[in-house]
Amino acid sequence: MSETKVEIFRNRREEFWKAICHVVERGESGAEWDGNPVRVQHGPFGITLDVHAEVAGYSSGVITRFRAAFINRDGFRFRIYRHDLLSTIGAMLGLEDVKTGDEEFDRAFVVQANSTHEVRLLLQDDSIRRRLLDLDVHRLEVRDDEGWFGPEFPEEVDELYMEVPGRVTTCEKLHELYGLFADILNRLCHLGSAYEQDPHIRLD
């Protein structure tokens, strides 16, 4: 009997857990993880985890981030970020402010999207909203490229991006964050936005 999607997802989580524990807890050279990229294949999606120091743009300081390129079937774009980042994130044309109806979540986050219907469907999942709050995620968005210094994406390819402040080094929290990120990718596929096909983009 072939693997179900649930079994494949569970196996991918285990692969990521092993990769993270190897790099973060022991280190490839026995030293502390220096934040260099760790990659794992989640179905057709290559998920990249790293620690990044931003000195300009949306935020500053050290952040831990998850990224994955995907084929965006319908051009759905959204940004979800903490209210305390309001002063550092500029307006994006074509995105409207959206309320989810979850008072705690709406107090903590600004939600913007080019489709109110789709972003509400995405955040209809209570588990996703709870984990965005509890895991201290500061920004989650679909962006069209990696910026000035990143790879240029084909027209139909976008990137799912998630960041938390500081250097996350515990295996357990990184595993939880990966689970959240992968669940969001899966939900985008379920909604018909992300296409389950390898976009052949490597994020360094």
N, C-alpha and C positions, 0 to 999 in steps of 0.2 A: 504494500500500500504506500502511495506517495505521501510526502509530508504535506500537512495542511499549512495554511498561512500562519496559524497560531504557533505551530511547531517550528516553522522557519524563523518566526520572530523571536521565539524563546531561544533558539540556537544562536541567533545573531547576538542576542544580549550576552550569552555565555562567552562567545568569541570576544566581545568587547571587554567583558569583565577580565578575562585572562590577559588580554593585551594591556589593559590599564594597570593591572596588578604587577605585571612584569616591568613596565616602564616606570610607574610611579613609586611603587613600594620598594622594589629592589633596585631598579635602574639597570639599564643595559650594561653599564660599567661599574655598577655598585654605588654610584653617586646619586644624589637627589635629582629628581626629574627637573630638567632645565626649561620645560615648557615647549620644547620642540614638538612639531606636529606628530600626532598619533592618528592613524587612519584605520577604519574598519569598514568592510563592505556590508551594507544592510540591504539585502535584496539587490536591486539595480542601482542603489544610491551609495556613493562613497562619502562617508561621514568623516570629517576632519575635526579633531580636537587640538587646541593649542592654547598657550598663554601668550598674550600680545600686549605690547606697550603702545598705547595711542597717545600722541602728543598734539593731535589736531583732529578736527572732524566732530563727530557726535559726542565723544566723551574723551576724558583724559585719564591717565594712570594705567595701572595694570589690570587687565581683564582676562577671564577664561572664556573661551568662545567655542561654539560648535557651528560647523558650516557644512552645507551639502548643496551641490548643484542639482537641478532637476529641470525636466521639460515642463514648462508651464502651459497647460493646454488652453486655458481661457484668459490668461493675462491678469489673474487675480493678484492684487498687491495689498499688503496690510503692514502696519507698524503698531506694535504694542510696547509701551515703555512706561517706566515709573514716572509719577508726577514730579518727583524731584529732579528729573532730567529735562524738564520742560524748557529751562533756560538755555540748554546746550543743544537742543535739537530743533532745527529750523522747520518751517512748514514745507510740505511736499504737495505740489499741485496735483489735483485730482483725487486727493484723499479727504474723506469726510470723517468728522468725529462721530463715534458710535458708542452708545451705552448698551451694556449687556443685560441690565436688570439685576445683576448681582451687586448689591450695594457695597460690600467689602471690596470686591474686585474693582468696581468703578471708582472707589476712593483711592485705590492704590495705583491704578493704571490709566493712561490715556490710550484709547483704541482708535486707530484711524484706518480706513480702508477705501478702496475704490468700488467695493460691493458690500453694502450694509448687510444684505441677506447672507452672503457667504461667510463673512467674518462672524456673524452671530451663530451660524451653523457650526463653524469651527470651535467657537467658545461655548457652545451648548453642552459640550462634554465637561461635566463637573470636575472630573479628575484632572483634566488639563488646567482648568482655572485654579484649582487648589494647589497643584504643584508649581505653577507659575508664581503663586504667592509664597508658598512655603520654602521653595528652593532659592529664593532671593534672585530670581531672574530679573534683570534690569531692562533688557531689550530683546524683542523677538520681532523679526520682520522678514518679508520677502523683498529682496533687492535685485536690481537688474544686472549688477556686475560687482566686481571687487574694488572698484574705485580706480584712481590714477595708476596705482602700482601693481594691480592684480591682472589676471588674465582677462582677455576680451571674450565675452560670451557670444555665441550665436544668438540671433534675434529671439528665438523661442525658448532659450535657456535662461533661467533665473536662479537665485540662490536663497535657500532658507538659512537664516542667520539668528543665532541666539547667544547672548552674553550674560555673564554674572561678574560682579566686581571682584577684584583680587585674584590671587593665585589659588585655585582649588587643588589641593594635593591629596585629599583622602579618597581612597578607592571607592568607598561606599557612596559618597556624594556624587562623584563623577559618574558612577553607574546609574544613580537616580536621574541625573541630568540627561544622560544618554537615553534612558528610557523615555523621558518626557519628549526629547527632541525627536526620537524615532516614532513615538506615538503621533506627534504632530505631522510628520511626513506621511505616516499611514493614513491619517485623517484627511489630509489634502488629496491623497489618492482616492479615498472613499468619496470625497465630495466631487471628484471629477476634475480637480484643478491640476494636481501633479500627475504626470504620465509615468507609469511603471516601466521605464526604459532607461538604460544607461545613457546619460548625456555626454559621456566621454570627456569630462572636464576634471582635471586634477587641481585641487586646491592646496597650495603650499603654505 
